[in-house]
Amino acid sequence: MDARVDRKGGGRRIAAVMAEIRSRIAGRGLVPGARLPSVRAFARTMHVSASTVVEAYERLAAEGLIRSRPGSGFYVSSPLAPLSLSEIGPKLDRAIDPFWVSRQSLEEGDLLKPGCGWLPSAWMPEAAIRRALRNLSRAEDRVLSDYGAPLGSLPLRQLLSRRMGEHGIAASPDQIVLTESGTQAIDLLCRFLIEPGDVVLVDDPCYFNFHALLRAHRAKVIGVPMTPAGPDIEAFGQALEEHEPRLYITNSGIHNPTGATLSPVVAHRLLKLAERADLTIVEDDIFADLEHEPSPRLAAFDGLDRVVHIGSFSKTLSASVRCGFIAAKPEWIEALVDLKIATNFAASRLSSELVLTLLTDGSYRRHLDELRLRLAKAMQATEERLAAIGIKPWLRPRAGMFLWCRLPDEIEAADLAHACLHDGVILAPGNVFSQSQNAGGFLRFNVAQSQDPRMFESLARALRRQS
């Protein structure tokens, strides 16, 4: 196909030539091993210079899409690259497990993602991030090229210490270790605190990646039923007696997936039981900044004695800016830093400096003020739209992005998820969050990702077919 190219700007002309070759390969017009048009012939076809085609071919060869045979020309590489998701559609036959939602949601394509656990890109402060990146690019202290310090940026750790103090958590900067993410923080703590075969308690339901991480560490996972005020204390005590766990992992701020918040009474009783059983608690607090008013924190009551407090900025600032932290008792810090160096060497200095810039120039505060209001409106709108098709929340969250909802008429969430995937809608079935597999009639909805009417139309059709 002839394609006229804008003659202004060599970069655009090269990109157009590359796009045409990619299109021909994707459409099977050029198959593996096929010879590409000669440089001069394709230059005439594209109405560009021969040097433009040479540069485009060289770049495609650097990508591995084509290869050069000296004296013969350029050929499509073999074997043929696998079809992309946009060509084959969603993976409808994959079993629904703790990885199902993440793998489907991370795929590219025109998909609706009410089951994913992050905000839409349009809801993130991208203009502020670009501005901060421009400023950092002009820095002269090797921010763009050097490793970070073992503990991570001292100014950021000092700021995190002050921010935790606002929640009643006393942690000096030397008790804080920066990580790549909240997930890496939990991984480091599992490496440090448990051995294969150790028992770990989680909430039931809980964030599904806790299950995946603990499985990777070969731990025995025991679920404790979740209530609107925190874990069921009676069941928690019983689990301590029967299983002698080493660790308990939870969200005590905004709980994922239920949206529940911990009550002070439950927090005190929980800590008393943990002290009696010599249990360590990992408190994952990555949704803290979405709260309008802070709820109780176990680390504040405990003073970082047997509670380890972690967080990150992936959910509220940028999923691409990987920056998390661990706050723990002083005697654990050296060993955690050694593990961090052994497994990841150093946290990203660029990410740390970027987060510090956004937290100190007022951008993050303004973003959060707008984000909380936007989420509150989305929460109400999503609840109303779901109620109209018979789906009701387990509780009405005080803040955050999640609605944990019960399906009508004993409909199985997994069946509904498979049905909606045909429409390009990715749902989060309840049992991916449940160790006991007792949440088959629930779905978790991300209200920020539930604003497209097509999602509700797909749900309504699937519900009619299932009922």
Secondary structure, DSSP 8 states (H G I E B T S, - for coil): ------SS-HHHHHHHHHHHHHHHHHTTSS-TT-B---HHHHHHHHTS-HHHHHHHHHHHHHHTSEEEETTTEEEE-SS-----HHHH-S-TTS--STTHHHHHHHS-SS-B-TTSSS--GGGS-HHHHHHHHHHHHT-SSSTTTS---SS--HHHHHHHHHHHHTTT----GGGEEEES-HHHHHHHHHHHH--TT-EEEEEES--HHHHHHHHHTT-EEEEEEEETTEE-HHHHHHHHHHH--SEEEE-SSS-TTT-----HHHHHHHHHHHHHHT-EEEEE-TTGGG-SS----HHHHHTSSSEEEEEESTTTT-SSS--EEEE--HHHHHHHHHHHHHHHSS--HHHHHHHHHHHHSSHHHHHHHHHHHHHHHHHHHHHHHHHTTT-EESS--SSSSEEEEE-GGG--HHHHHHHHHTTTB--EEGGGS-SSS--TTEEEEEGGG---HHHHHHHHHHHHHH-
